[in-house]
Amino acid sequence: MANWYTYVYGDPQKAGSYFYSVAKPVCTTGVKVCAVLLDDTSTTVPAQVNLDPLLPHISNGLMTLIPQPTGLGVQRLVYLKCNC
């Protein structure tokens, strides 16, 4: 089952920087990672999940400042937020 994990602090490429969330993010674009969608059921805080499949999408999102992956009909796995 897929769950949302909110990026809270630290390195966006480390699982311990994310908290489990019951809500879908409302953020979409920006300069910081907002949330990631993982096929994982871990609800520990901070998350102890495997981010390896998302690392290219996290990097691409930080480079392009748009949700990743891109394409028509593709499920977005990484959302970003502004640094406001």
C-alpha positions in Angstrom: 0.0 0.0 0.0 1.3 3.5 -0.9 1.6 6.1 1.8 2.6 9.8 1.8 5.7 10.8 3.8 6.3 14.5 4.6 9.8 15.9 4.4 10.5 17.6 7.7 14.3 18.3 8.1 17.7 17.1 7.2 18.9 15.4 4.0 16.0 14.8 1.6 17.7 11.6 0.4 17.6 10.0 3.9 14.6 8.2 5.2 14.9 9.7 8.7 14.0 13.1 7.3 10.4 12.1 6.6 7.3 11.6 8.7 4.3 9.4 7.8 1.3 11.5 6.7 -2.4 10.5 6.4 -3.1 13.4 4.1 -2.1 13.9 0.4 0.1 17.0 0.0 -1.3 20.2 -1.3 2.1 21.5 -2.3 3.2 20.9 -5.9 6.2 23.0 -7.0 9.1 24.8 -5.4 12.7 24.6 -4.3 12.4 22.1 -1.4 11.0 18.6 -1.2 7.5 18.6 0.3 6.4 15.0 0.3 7.1 11.6 -1.3 4.7 8.7 -2.1 6.2 5.3 -1.3 4.8 1.8 -1.6 5.4 1.2 2.1 3.4 0.7 5.2 5.8 2.1 7.7 4.2 4.6 10.1 7.2 5.1 12.3 8.5 8.6 13.1 10.8 9.3 11.6 10.2 7.0 8.7 12.3 3.9 8.3 11.5 3.3 4.6 13.5 2.5 1.5 14.0 5.7 -0.5 16.3 4.1 -3.1 13.6 3.9 -5.8 12.8 7.6 -5.4 16.4 9.0 -5.3 16.4 9.8 -9.1 13.0 11.5 -8.8 14.1 13.5 -5.7 17.2 14.7 -7.6 15.2 15.5 -10.7 12.6 17.4 -8.7 15.2 19.5 -7.0 16.8 20.2 -10.3 13.7 21.1 -12.3 11.5 22.4 -9.4 8.5 20.4 -10.6 6.8 17.2 -9.3 8.4 14.0 -10.4 8.2 11.8 -12.5 6.7 13.8 -15.3 4.5 12.6 -18.2 0.8 12.3 -19.0 -1.0 9.9 -16.7 2.1 9.3 -14.6 1.6 9.1 -10.8 3.7 11.9 -9.2 5.9 10.4 -6.4 7.8 13.6 -5.3 6.1 16.9 -4.6 8.0 20.1 -3.9 7.2 23.4 -2.0 8.4 26.9 -2.1 10.9 28.3 0.4 8.4 31.0 1.5 
